[in-house]
Amino acid sequence: MLQSGTRVADRYEIEAVVGKGGMGAVYRALDTATGERVALKTLHEDFYERDDLVKRFEREARAAASVGHPSIVGVRAAGTDRALRLRYIVQEFLRGADVAGCLNELGILSPLSTLAIALPVMDALVAAHAAGIVHRDVKPENLFLHETDDGHVVPKLIDFGIAKVVEDLDRTTRTATGLVFGTPWYMSPEQALGDSAIDARTDIWSMAATVYEMLCGTLPFGASSANAVMAQIIYGSPAPLRQHWPGAPADLEAVLHRALQRDLGQRYATMAEFRDALASCDLWRGVTPEIASSLRPRPSAFEGIRDILPMEFRDDPGAVAHRIEPSPPVAPASAAPGPRLEPPAVPRPPRRTPEPRRTAAADRPGAGLPALGSALARMGALLGFDRFRPVQGAATPEG
C-alpha cells in the first residue's frame, strides 16, 4: 500500500486510501500540477508484469477516456511509475455513493427517481456503444451518484474494467468462447452462456435488470446463488414487474419486459431505442431536466435514515408502504469512484426479501405517515407513490 505523502509519477501526491482489493487499490490524491483532487486507481505490484491484467487495466482507461460523456467517470491520465512498479489510472474524484448503497439503505427508489438516474446512464451507454465499446458489467454498484459542489447529483457510469472494445486488435485476448465475464445477477443470457459474440444488446439486458431492481428492490430472477441465477437467466423467464409491484404502469412493465427478452431478436436493437421507450412512459411525461435533477437522491442526505424513523415505523410492516429493511451499512459519502477491485467472495442474494408493493390509498404521499408528519414527504403530486427522499441534515420536507 502507498503511504500518505507518496508521489506517483512525481505528480500525484497520495492523501488516503479509499478502497482496496486483491487487484489493487484506489487512493485520494492531489494532482500537484493542477491542484485538483483526483482518484488514483492502481494495479497491485504483484501484477505489474502480468500482461493479461495489464492489458485489461489499460483497456479500462482507454475505454472510459475515449467516450468523454458527462455521465461516464472522467479519466485524466494513465501511466506507469517504474520506480514504484505501479500501473495507475487517474480519474475524477467522485463524492457520494453508488446506487447499490442507495438500495441497501432505502430498499427501493421511487419510479421517477429511478428514471432520473437511469436515463443519463443510458445516454452514456449510447455514446459508449457509438464508440464501439460494450460495458458488460452494468449494475447498481457501477452506477455512481456524484454530488457536485453546487448541490446537484450527476449519475456516473464507472468501471470499464471488463469492457469489450469491438475493434480491439487481438480479439482472442479479450474473450474466448465459454469464458464468462460480468456479475451473474445482471448478466444477459448470451453473456451467461459465454458467447464471444457479445454486442451492445447485452448492456440493454443488464440495464433493464438494474432498473427492475431499483423499482422493486429485488431482481427479475430470484435465485440466491450465482450458478442457479445463471441457469434461470439462460433457460427461464423474468418475474413480471407486477409480481413485486402490483400497481406497476403497464407501459413501464412492457418496456422492461422487452428489454429482458432472452431472444436477441425480440430485445430492443439499440440502447437509444430502449432509452427512448423508457422516457416515453406516461410517468415521465412533463418531467423537465430541472425536475429530473431534483428527483435524484443525494447519498449524503439519507445515510442513517433508519435511525431517525420512529420505532413503530421500523417494526410495523403496515405502517408505511415503503418499508426500510435491515441492510449492510452504506459506504461513506466520500467513497471513491470505481469498482470493487475483486469479485465478492460470497455470491450476493437479493438485497431484501421480495414483498409486493402496497397500492391504492397507501401509495399516496403521506398516507399512513402521521407520526412522521412532513419530515419525509417527498414531491407529493409529482411522485404519486409511497416514496420520499430525505434531505441534508435535519428532517425537513422538500417542496
N, C-alpha and C positions, 0 to 999 in steps of 0.2 A: 504493500500500500504506500502511496505517496504521502509524505508528511506535509503539513501546512507550511507554506513558505517555499516549497519546491517550485522551481521554474521549469516548465516544459517547453522545449524548443526555444529557450531563452526569451520567452514572451509571456506564457500563460502561468500566472502565479497561483498555486493551489491554495484555496482557503479552507475547504472542508470536503469530506467525502459525504455524498448524499445517496449513494446506492452502490451495492456491490453484489457480485455473484461469482459463479465458477468461471465465467468467461472474462471477467474484468470488473471495472468499476466506473462510476460516474462521479465527477467532482464538481463542486462550485469553484470557479476560478476567475481571476481578474485578467483581462487582456490588457497588459501594461502598455501596449501601443495605442489603444483607443480609449482606455478607461472603462470599457464595457464589461459587465459581469456576464460570464458565459458558462455553459455546461461543457465539461471536458469528458468525453467518453473514451475509455481506454481499453485496449485488449491486454489480457494478463500476460506478463512477461514470459510465462511458460509456453505461450502460443506465438511468440514473436516470429518464429521461423516455420510455423505451420501454414503451408501455402494455402490449403483449403480454407482455413479460418481467416487468414489474412485477406484472401480474395473476397470472402463474404463480408468482412468488415469494411473493406474498401468499396465494395459494391453498394453497401448501405449508404455511405457518404455520397457516392455519385448519384444514386437513385433519388435521394431526397433533394440534393442540390440541383439536379437537372430540371426539376419541375418548377420550383420557385413560386409556390402558391401560398397565400396568406394563411391558409388552414393546414399547411404542412410545416412541421418544425423546421426552422431555418438552419442551414448548415453554413457556417462561416469559413471553415477550413478543415483540412485533414492532412496528416503527415506522419513522420517518423522522427522520434528522438533517439538517435543511435546510442548516445551516451547512457540514456536511461533504459535502453532496449524496450522502447514503448511505441506502440502504434496508437494514434489518437484521432478523434473527430471532435471538432469544435462546433457546438450548436448554440442557438439562442437559449438563454436560461428561462425556463418556464416556471411560473408560480401558480399554484393551485392544486388540482388533483385530477386523476383520471376518472372516467365515467364508472369504472369498476368500484372506485372508492365511494362515489355517489350512491351507487346501488347497494353497496354494503351498509351505508349509513341510512339511506332513506327507503330501501326496499324496491321502489319503483319511482319513475318520474311521470309527470303529467304528460298527456298526449302532445300538448303544444310545446312543452319544454323538450320533449323527445325530438320533435321535428326541428325545433330551433337549433339543436345540437347536430342532428343527423344531416340536414340539408347542406350546410357548409362543408362538412366532411365529404359528402357525396360530390360536391363541386371539386374538391381537391382530388378525389379519385378520378373524376372525368379528366382533369388535367394530367394526372399521372398516366392514365391509360393512353391519352393522346401522345404522350412522350414514350410510349412503348413499355411502360412499367406496370406490372401487376403486383400489388402489395402482398397478397397471400396470407396475411395474418390480421385481418380486420376483426377487432373485438373490443369490448369495453376498456380493457387495460391499455389499448393503443389509441384511444380517443381521450385527449387531454384537454381539460378546461383551464385555459390560461387566463389569469386575472391580470389585466393591464394596469398601468399606473393611473389611468383615468377612470378606473372602475368598471370597465367593460370586461366581458368574458368572451374569449375567442376560442372556439373548438379547434384543436390541432391534431392532425394525424401524425403519429410518431412510429418509430421502429420499422425501418425498411430493411431490417437485417436479413429477411428471407425473401425479399422482393425478387421477382423474376424479371430480368431485363430481356425483353423479347429478342433483341438483335445482338445479344452478347456474343463475343467471338467464339467461345468454347461452350457449346450447349451442354456437352456431357458433364462438365464440371458443375453446372447449375443443378440439374435434376436428372436422375436416372429413373427409368420406369420402375415402379414398385417402391421408390423411396418417398416417404411421406414427410412433408414439411407443414407446419401450422399448428394450431391449437384445436384438439379434437372437437370440442363443443361448437366450434364456429366454422369447421371445415365444410366445404361443398362436397357433394357425393364424389365428383371426379377427383377432388383433392384427397379424400379419404381412400380412394382406390389406388392412389399413387400414380395417376395418369401424368405422363410427362408433357402432354399437350395442353397444359393449363392456359387459359386465356382470361380476359377481363371479367368474364361471367362468374368466375369463382369469387371475386370480390363482391359481386352483386349478391350472391347467396350469403356470404358472411356478413355483409352489411344488413341484410334483411334479418338474419338471426340476431344480430346486435340490437336492432330497432325493436324486434319482438321482445327481447329480454328487458329493454328499457321500459316498455309499456306494461309488461306483465310480471317482472321480477323473476321469471323462470324462462327456460329455453324451449324452443319448439320440439326438442327431443329430450325426454326426461330421464334417460339412464344416468346412473351415478358413477360409472367407470368409463374410462377412455375407450376400451375395446367395445363395450356394449353400445355406447353412443355412436361410435363409428359404424357399427353394424346397422343401427337404426337409421342413420343418415343414408347409408348405401341402399338399404332394402325397404325402409319404411316410409311413412308419410308424416309430415309435421302435425302436431296437435293444432286444431283450428284455434285461431286467436280467441274466439268466443268461449272456448273451453275454460280459459283463465279470466276472460273479461267478457261476461255475457252481454254487456252493453256496447261492445266494440262497433264503431260505424262500419257498415257493410263495405263502403268503398275502400277504407283503410285495410280491412281484412282481405279484400280481393287483391289489393296491390301487394301485400306481403305474401299472400298465397302464391301469386305468380312468381315473385322473386325467389321463392323457396322451392320451385319445381325441380324435381330430380332430373327430368328430361331437359337438356340444354336448349332444345328447340322450342320448348314452351316457356322458358325463362325470358326475362327482358334481355334484349340483344346487347344493350349498352347501359352503362351507368347513367348516362344522361337521360335515357328513356325511363329508367327506374326513378331517378330524381324528379323528373317532371310529373310522373304519375303520382308520386307521394305528395308533391307540392300542390297537386290539383285536387286533393281530398277536401271535402267540404269544411272540415275543422280548421284548415289552414287559410280558408278564404278571408280576404281582408287583412291578413297579418302583414304589416309593413316591416321593412328591415329594422326600424326603431323598436317596434313591438317585439320582434323576434329576439333582438338583443336583450330586452328586459326579461324575457322568459327563460334565459339560460341561468341555471343555478350557479351561485358563487360558492365554491368549496369552503372558503373561509367563513361563510355565513352559517353553514349548517353543521360544522363539526361539533359533535357532542349534543346534537339536537335532542336526543333521547333524554338527556339529563334535565332538560327544562320542562318535559312533559309531566303533568300531574300523574301520580301513581295510577289513578283509575284508568287513565288512557293508555298506560303501558300494559296493563294486565287484562283489560276487558276487551275481547275481540269485537264486541258490538259497539264499542264506544266511538270509534272512528272508522270511517270507510277505508282509509289508508292506514294500515297497521304497520308500525315500525318493529321489525323483528330483531332479536339479538343478533349481532354480527361482529366480525373481527373489527378492530379499530381501524379508522381511516388513516392513511399516511398524512403527515403534517402538511400544512398548506405550502411549505417551502420545498416539497418533494421535487426531485429533479425530473426533467423530461426524460424520456427514454424508457425502454422496456425492462422487464425482468431480464437479467443477463443470462439466466439459465431456466429451463422449464421447471415448474414446481415439482417437488419430489412426489407429492401425492395428488392424483387427479382431483380436480375441483368438482364437487357436486353442485346442484343448483343453489343459488345464493339464498333462497328462502323457500320454505315449504309452500308449494303452489296452493293457492286458495282463490276462489272466484272473487272477482270484484263485486262489491255491492253496487246496486243500481238505484234508479228512481230517486226518491226524496233524499236518501242518504248520500247521493252523489253531489248534491248542491253545495257550493262553498258555504262552510259554516254550519251545515246540518249536523246535528249531534255533537257540536263542539261548544256548548255554552260555557263550560268551565275554562276553556282556552280563550274564549272571547275573540277579540280581534288579533290576538298575538300571532296566529299562524294562518289567518285567512289570506288567500293569495289570488289576486287578479280576478275577482269574483265573476263578473259577467263573461269575461273572455274565456276563462278556463272551462266553466260549466261542469267541472268534475270535482272529485274529492281531493284535489291536490293543493299543495301550498308550497311556497318557497320561503323559508325564514331569511331574515336579513342580518346584516353585520351587527354583531354586538347584541344589544338588547332586543327583546322580542316585541318589535313594533311592526304594525302592518305595512305592507307596500300597497300603495293605492293605484 
